């Protein structure tokens, strides 16, 4: 017999306690009746004979209780032959996933990953089926199942090792969710002649940094019988801080001095807090005096830097002061805002605050990603062909001669947008330049005190930005005068807003590929308070968006993202992209985007139309190198397999596991506890019987 916890046997030494209790007597049993003792000195009774044990059976029962409890807590078991491990011929289906994201460049993580993969490969057997994949943003096969099966068994492990030896970590982000989902699906799709009960496991070797994406794992239905085994690599004892471009909204105002916003992050386990930041080029030296930064561990800091002059040659920012340089560089191109042109057609004088033109010119403010230019044209100076082609929106404020509006009509039919804001009902007649709108008639309308917008179609794209209840209140806009528009003869007219007297306030009419908006009341002070409302500017930008105007994209893209190619440098048969490592990648004719952005840096598109550059940077999530809590995967219902210890690696551990397995099957401690309870019942009965047989002491009579 052996014991799983032999130290509890020391508790058997407590059997000495019942023996001591049986030897010690508090007082003598004999009593003698005597007269008054007040004249005698008290003295303890003398024992006339030596102490000796009594009630030996009761003593043995009490000692047995203590011994049985000690044996029970020691977890005894009977040694016997242990079943041998599964036969070598038992089939397994394994899909080995190795992380090659940018965070794996830290320290010796990649060396540890290869060693861990080599250990797994050495334990495969002839009956096993294995596939080797790497993952970052996507899953990349190194050794598919079919090639493993077609390779002779003696060469399989060597082939997998050589494929992994030719691989290095890249610069893309870690999309762990996509990798796990795709790997589980591939494993479930594999069919062969092996037994149906063969284990199917996805073994993931990764640093499991907190920047790994897990969003797609929520509510995912996993294939039956597929297990996920996590092989987490130890985080290197280094400090990491990251540098990334700060996100900017499309309406961020433009500043007189060109600036760049970057964010410096410091990981929670970092031991460093002092860093330097400065402009560089293709050399590591700073151009000018760097900026000193203090960023405590676990915090971040937003830094606004002025852009260097164009002749300085500085095109990137570098951060110094931490141990991991893989995320310390940001490649920067001077921001180029998108440009939009709005043509105002009317006779309004510039700077007159009583006219619509005055408010229209001041409504559009330059932002970092969009520059809107309002240009006014009069009948005596009509817009040129280039101005008509560049315009995104036409604003017509009064009646103009039909010849001056004929080019505008052609542009609207070709897909442009026209906003017509007549100042009087008679101005509506100028719509004759568009025969499609000739049936529209109007008359002057006035309100008692003022009119309000009573009904608005918030489903239309023009009013979708105001659909939220926080922004949908238009009741503070007062209208003094309006034109009562009648569009019953126009079948495609759509009323987007009405006044509180049910008359149309805004009408949309399609014309060819374009559209015309009719506003029944102007925004100048004589007609309404619309220009003074907080809704006016967002409504105009919504109208621009509906006209096809889009803010310029961010100045840099993330590694792995497809980058749209510029329209002015459309790829032809001779177009190529020069990558940061010097490779020349041809672009197929008609290709709208370039997807081979595997490296951070500058890419140059070269074509017959000229050259165009774009910058690609590291995914900011890769700088979050703190370990990911693996219980987060359990919370997302990922079918994790319980990690089984290597029984062949440590003989002592193997013996302990065998002993625990035997003791768990036998459970002899239950019988010992049952015997203890039986002995206690007998001891209690015997002690009570002895107590009843003992004569009661004789007391003196009063």
C-alpha angles and dihedrals in degrees: 000000000000134000130227093205105024094170089077088068087077085073088073087075086076088081086090090073097068090047091054092047090053092050097048118080122189097205142344119278099221119088127190123201110235138167125251115331097195094106094049129085115239115247131169117253119262120234111227095198137036123268114264136178118268132189095024094181091057089048092051092050092052092048090049091055091056094046093048092051091049091050092047094052090047088065101226123204138174116246117237140155112297120224113257121248120267113293119265091243094064107120124235131181111213130180110193114205118193120191114234099170122132095265089064088072090076118111114314096330094121092050090051091048092054092047091050091049091048090054091053092047092052091056094056118109134209091263094053123101115210138178126192120213136166124210142195115132089347142015116265120191117224098168117008123204092255093055092046090053093046093051118087110258093243092057102042099088093044091050092051091048093051092049091051092045090059091054128086132179114276134206103259127110125262112257097181093167095059092044094053094045094047093044092051091050092049091049092050091050094057112105128177140139095280121117117286092235095061113132116252116202137172107209112200120198109192145126087243093216118190091248091070111118116242103162096111093055092074112109092351115157108228122209115258117262097017117126128194116218115195118210102187116196118220113257111247115249093247136115120242132195124175137211122207141159113266116237114252127199120234092245096052104134120248116245128214089241117055108241139177126216117213133171125222115201129190121200120239093242094050119124094196127080107166119082140163127222128192148143120274140161130210089319123075094234120103119246102226131341114334123227117249115224134192112203116166120218113281094018138094136212131210113221126192113203130182114242113249120244116277092244092056093077093220110146105156142045123227130199120205134185106068133088100243116063099180094097100033101097131076120189112216133195120189106265114252112196120215114254126224129183125212117191117207113202115198148078098266114140117238113257096016106138091200094065133075093240092065093059095039093056092051097044096072113070124186115254132186091262105030135044117188119194120196114204123186123212128186130202089258092053107034120188119273124241091256092052091050091050093048096045118104098183134026121205116196114190105174146003114301132178114279095236090059091053099046093091089049091052090053091049092050092050088050092058109282126131125240125196111197116196107176116200093205137019090250090061090067088075090072087076086085087094084074108052089196089067099040093105091062112109132181144189133191117268131187131191127227097242101339139322130239136201104259103175129028129178101228091179091072114095090238091064101028092100087061097047093100110096089235092064104027098089109110095158094104092067111094122201120202101182136011143171116249101228121203115197101160090121092055106080097194097048114125122197109219099176137015134197120242089263089061094250117134116267100176127018130186120206123180115226115187107306092336135063141227125216118203115202112197095205131035127234096232117107094258091063108029150330092255095115091053093051125098088234095064101077096042089047092054091048089049088053089051091050090051088052091059100263113144128181116248114271119254114287093249138032132216124254109271097022118123108244117215111236118237116260092226090057100043111176118257131181090282098045117123137173119224109213126211091258092056099258120140112221117192117227116219115236112270094018109152098193140025112230103176095092097137097142133054114242141067123326122196123206111206120191141139089275092060138264128309129183131205131180127229122196138186120277106262090222091068090069090065094089099158111120116270114239102248091209085072087072090052089052088054089055095247107168096242118186118226108252109247115210119237104258094190096054099069121029092198091053090047091054091048092050091049091049092049090049093051094046090048091054097043101040094189090167089076091062091047091053089049090051089049091055092049092050090049091053091050092045092051092050093048094047090052093050093050090049091055093050094054111098116242117247118260114244128205118259118238 
